[in-house]
Amino acid sequence: MQLLEVIGVAVALGTDAFSLAVGLGLGGVRRLRALRFSFTVCLFHVFMPLVGLMLGSYVSRRVGAWAGVAGGLVLVGIGLGMLVEGLRSQGQGGRGRPVTGNGSDLPVQAGGMLDKFWGNMSMAGSVSLDALSVGFGLGTVEVNLGLTVLIMGVVAGTMTAAGFLFGRQAGRLAGRRAQMLGGLVLLAVGTKFLLQ
């Protein structure tokens, strides 16, 4: 596997994390939360392929489907919460009110999940499941395993941080509408997980 191919796979694996971070960033997320989540995604994208190599394809087929459903339900729930909160605030005259970006405008579900250890881990894990499957395939090709998983982790963590930054800037410009847009993004990502 060539370096460009590894980077291509890493970018493809990082797109779910990027999309999730954009959706959360639209609602406004504190920098510390964003950094902690980005670092967690980075770690998951390093360790999931390694775990995948050890577990084998049988476990992937059994656990992977249920884990994907659980991850999808979590994201759909958060997306619905953001959408409802955005619609509620518009009904109360909050239309166009800027999002502060300090996390106080997030619905309890999203902000609270990033604050809690298991919430942070479950969200990072839900966008890192593809890396588990990729781990199974890594054993069948000639690849520098250490370099490959390091690239996957760094790319995924960087894409997650970039997603938060992009979402935060868009949220400042669009105000409360951005929170509803973020909810729709999370609904789309979660639905994609459920349909896989």
C-alpha positions as CSV (number, residue, x, y, z in Angstrom):
1,M,0.0,0.0,0.0
2,Q,1.5,3.3,-1.1
3,L,1.6,6.4,1.1
4,L,-1.0,8.3,-1.0
5,E,-3.3,5.3,-0.7
6,V,-2.9,5.3,3.1
7,I,-3.7,9.0,3.2
8,G,-6.7,8.5,0.9
9,V,-8.0,5.8,3.2
10,A,-7.3,8.0,6.3
11,V,-9.3,10.9,4.7
12,A,-12.2,8.6,3.8
13,L,-12.2,7.3,7.4
14,G,-12.2,10.8,8.8
15,T,-15.2,12.1,6.9
16,D,-17.7,10.8,9.4
17,A,-15.8,12.5,12.3
18,F,-15.6,15.7,10.2
19,S,-19.3,15.7,9.5
20,L,-20.1,15.1,13.2
21,A,-17.8,17.9,14.3
22,V,-19.3,20.3,11.8
23,G,-22.8,19.5,13.2
24,L,-21.7,19.9,16.8
25,G,-19.6,23.0,16.0
26,L,-22.7,24.7,14.4
27,G,-24.3,24.7,17.9
28,G,-21.2,26.1,19.5
29,V,-18.7,23.9,21.4
30,R,-16.0,25.0,23.8
31,R,-12.5,24.7,22.6
32,L,-11.5,22.3,25.4
33,R,-14.4,20.0,24.4
34,A,-13.5,20.2,20.8
35,L,-9.8,19.4,21.4
36,R,-10.6,16.6,23.8
37,F,-13.0,15.0,21.3
38,S,-10.6,15.5,18.4
39,F,-7.8,13.8,20.4
40,T,-10.2,10.9,21.3
41,V,-11.1,10.4,17.7
42,C,-7.4,10.4,16.9
43,L,-6.7,7.7,19.4
44,F,-9.7,5.6,18.2
45,H,-8.4,5.8,14.6
46,V,-5.0,4.5,15.8
47,F,-6.3,1.7,18.0
48,M,-9.4,0.6,16.1
49,P,-7.4,-0.8,13.2
50,L,-5.1,-2.6,15.6
51,V,-8.1,-4.1,17.4
52,G,-9.6,-5.0,14.1
53,L,-6.5,-7.0,13.2
54,M,-6.7,-8.9,16.5
55,L,-10.4,-9.6,16.6
56,G,-10.9,-11.1,13.1
57,S,-13.7,-10.8,10.6
58,Y,-16.2,-13.0,12.5
59,V,-16.4,-10.5,15.4
60,S,-16.6,-7.6,13.0
61,R,-19.7,-9.0,11.4
62,R,-21.4,-9.8,14.7
63,V,-20.5,-6.7,16.7
64,G,-20.0,-4.2,13.9
65,A,-23.7,-4.1,12.8
66,W,-25.0,-3.6,16.3
67,A,-22.4,-1.0,17.2
68,G,-23.2,0.9,14.0
69,V,-26.9,0.9,14.9
70,A,-26.2,2.1,18.4
71,G,-23.9,4.9,17.1
72,G,-26.5,5.9,14.5
73,L,-29.2,6.1,17.2
74,V,-27.0,8.3,19.4
75,L,-26.3,10.7,16.5
76,V,-30.0,10.8,15.4
77,G,-31.0,11.5,19.0
78,I,-28.5,14.4,19.4
79,G,-29.6,15.7,16.0
80,L,-33.2,15.7,16.9
81,G,-32.4,17.5,20.2
82,M,-30.5,20.2,18.4
83,L,-33.3,20.6,15.8
84,V,-36.0,20.8,18.5
85,E,-34.0,23.3,20.5
86,G,-33.4,25.5,17.5
87,L,-37.1,25.4,16.5
88,R,-38.1,26.2,20.1
89,S,-35.8,29.2,20.3
90,Q,-37.1,30.5,17.0
91,G,-40.7,30.3,18.3
92,Q,-39.5,32.3,21.4
93,G,-38.1,35.1,19.2
94,G,-34.6,33.8,19.2
95,R,-34.3,34.0,15.4
96,G,-31.0,35.3,14.3
97,R,-29.6,35.4,17.8
98,P,-25.9,34.6,17.5
99,V,-24.5,31.5,18.9
100,T,-21.8,32.3,21.5
101,G,-19.5,29.4,20.7
102,N,-19.0,28.7,24.4
103,G,-21.1,25.6,24.5
104,S,-24.0,27.2,26.5
105,D,-26.2,27.2,23.4
106,L,-25.9,23.5,22.8
107,P,-28.8,21.3,23.8
108,V,-28.1,19.3,26.9
109,Q,-27.7,16.0,25.0
110,A,-24.8,17.2,22.8
111,G,-22.9,19.4,25.3
112,G,-23.4,16.9,28.1
113,M,-22.2,14.0,26.1
114,L,-18.9,15.7,25.2
115,D,-18.3,16.6,28.9
116,K,-18.8,13.0,30.1
117,F,-16.1,10.4,29.7
118,W,-18.4,7.7,28.3
119,G,-20.3,10.2,26.1
120,N,-17.1,11.4,24.6
121,M,-15.9,7.8,24.1
122,S,-19.1,6.6,22.6
123,M,-19.4,9.5,20.1
124,A,-15.7,9.1,19.1
125,G,-16.2,5.3,18.8
126,S,-19.4,5.7,16.7
127,V,-17.4,7.7,14.0
128,S,-14.4,5.3,14.3
129,L,-16.2,2.0,13.5
130,D,-15.1,2.0,9.9
131,A,-11.5,2.0,11.1
132,L,-12.2,-1.3,12.9
133,S,-13.3,-2.9,9.7
134,V,-10.2,-1.4,7.9
135,G,-8.0,-3.1,10.4
136,F,-9.3,-6.5,9.2
137,G,-8.2,-5.6,5.7
138,L,-4.8,-4.3,6.7
139,G,-3.6,-7.8,7.6
140,T,-4.0,-8.9,4.0
141,V,-1.8,-6.3,2.3
142,E,1.8,-5.3,2.6
143,V,1.7,-2.3,4.9
144,N,3.8,-0.5,7.5
145,L,1.2,-1.0,10.3
146,G,2.6,1.6,12.7
147,L,2.9,4.3,10.1
148,T,-0.5,3.5,8.7
149,V,-2.4,3.7,11.9
150,L,-0.5,6.8,13.0
151,I,-1.5,8.5,9.7
152,M,-5.1,7.4,10.2
153,G,-5.2,8.9,13.7
154,V,-3.5,12.2,12.8
155,V,-5.7,12.7,9.8
156,A,-8.9,11.8,11.6
157,G,-8.1,14.1,14.6
158,T,-7.1,17.0,12.3
159,M,-10.3,16.6,10.3
160,T,-12.4,16.5,13.5
161,A,-10.8,19.7,14.8
162,A,-11.3,21.3,11.3
163,G,-14.9,20.3,11.4
164,F,-15.4,22.0,14.8
165,L,-13.7,25.2,13.5
166,F,-15.8,25.3,10.3
167,G,-19.0,24.6,12.2
168,R,-18.2,27.2,14.9
169,Q,-17.5,30.0,12.2
170,A,-20.7,29.0,10.3
171,G,-22.6,29.1,13.6
172,R,-21.5,32.6,14.4
173,L,-22.6,33.8,11.0
174,A,-25.9,32.1,10.9
175,G,-27.1,32.4,14.5
176,R,-29.8,30.0,15.7
177,R,-30.5,28.7,12.2
178,A,-27.1,27.1,12.4
179,Q,-28.2,25.0,15.4
180,M,-31.0,23.6,13.3
181,L,-28.7,23.0,10.4
182,G,-26.3,21.2,12.8
183,G,-29.2,19.1,14.0
184,L,-30.0,18.2,10.4
185,V,-26.3,17.3,9.7
186,L,-26.3,15.0,12.7
187,L,-29.6,13.4,11.7
188,A,-28.1,12.7,8.2
189,V,-24.9,11.2,9.6
190,G,-26.8,9.1,12.1
191,T,-29.3,7.9,9.5
192,K,-26.4,7.0,7.2
193,F,-25.0,4.8,10.1
194,L,-28.4,3.2,10.6
195,L,-28.7,2.3,6.9
196,Q,-25.2,0.8,6.5
